[in-house]
Amino acid sequence: MIIKEEIYIRKVIVHICDQAVGMAVLSDNVLECKEELAEFLREHIARLGSGDDGKECRFYEKESEIYNALTEYDDEQFIPFSKDVANALYDIMISNVDIPSADLFVVRFKCRDDEYMAILKMDYKEYYTHRTMNAENGNNNEIIKYKSILPGKSQRISEGAIINLKDYSVRVIEKKYEINGKKENYFSYLFLKCSAHMSHKSKLSLVTKAIESVQNEAFDEEKQYEEHMKAKNIISKVLEEEGSFQIEKIAEKVFEDSPNLVTPFEEKMEKYNLVKEVVKPQADTTLRKFDKQCLVTDTGIEIKIPMEQYRDPGAVEFITNADGTVSVYIKNIGKLTAKF
């Protein structure tokens, strides 16, 4: 994990990859990295290096020009290396109009004892601002749209890579775009030319969707909500206590009372080669969905129950009535507060 406070920026350069220009506008000089810019870059690098959206990758060593350049890299070559990277990306962009224009930051940095190269594609955002023009009768204030604003430091970029210069391992965040008529992860496959393992966030999402699908197929509607809540509670508790789980093992826990469902679940996971994989989410945003049980009634009432309250039989109880309807009994309420 890369921690923001431990990032030391050595060099940074920015190249303009705007499809409207028709060519990459390359810089011949590194940026003066003052504290405000350094903080901006540290924020994005740390988010890429520690978030659960990132995928761990390895270069295709024979095919990747970036890998081969890095194996012979020294810091005297930083500017020409960055230009080659920008040109390689722009060649892909100009042939595939769905890929958004961006500024490309190439950053040499150190974190603890390791040296890294970061490639950050900052897609342009559209925002309105004011402009003052001189007119015959005085100032004329206008509202104009800027189409090449960079994402703020609190916004997540869609594409980027961090490369460890010791072992050439790569951490990638990316988004699919249409390439030759098909949605592709071009950033890892065509640009970096590396193989990508699935992110922990994606693996966790697939596990929960597969569990829900298997339970929906096995149980009637009256039973499904109960099984979904049990499964979510099990996953939440394992992540709280152990921080990770092996998919094969979590299936045994979730389907302990219905072992016949383990096989259809594993068949769904086998499509992605995930049965033996470990899921180890770290970001709070990924884990937040397991903080509460969220229920929606057929009449549109939404109920959010903190997981610790759900586990406490003295706090909440689900009662199946004789007519098949369900009552939710919330107990021992000391105070009610209405929120606007």
Secondary structure, DSSP 4 states (H G I P E B T S, - for coil): ---GGGEEEEEEEEEEE-TTTSS-B--SS-----HHHHHHHHHHHHHHHHSTT-EEEEE-TTT-HHHHHHHT--GGGHHHHHHHHHHHHHHHHHT-TTSPPEEEEEEEEEETTEEEEEEEEEE-EEEEEEEEEEETTEEEEEEEEEEEEPPPTTSPPSEEEEEETTT-EEEEE---EEETTEEE-HIIIIII-EEEPPPHHHHHHHHHHHHHHHHHHHS-HHHHHHHHHHHHHHHHHHHHHHS-EEHHHHHHHHTTT-GGGHHHHHHHHHTTT-TT-EE----HHHHGGGSEEEEE-TTS-EEEEEHHHHT-TTTEEEEE-TTS-EEEEE----------
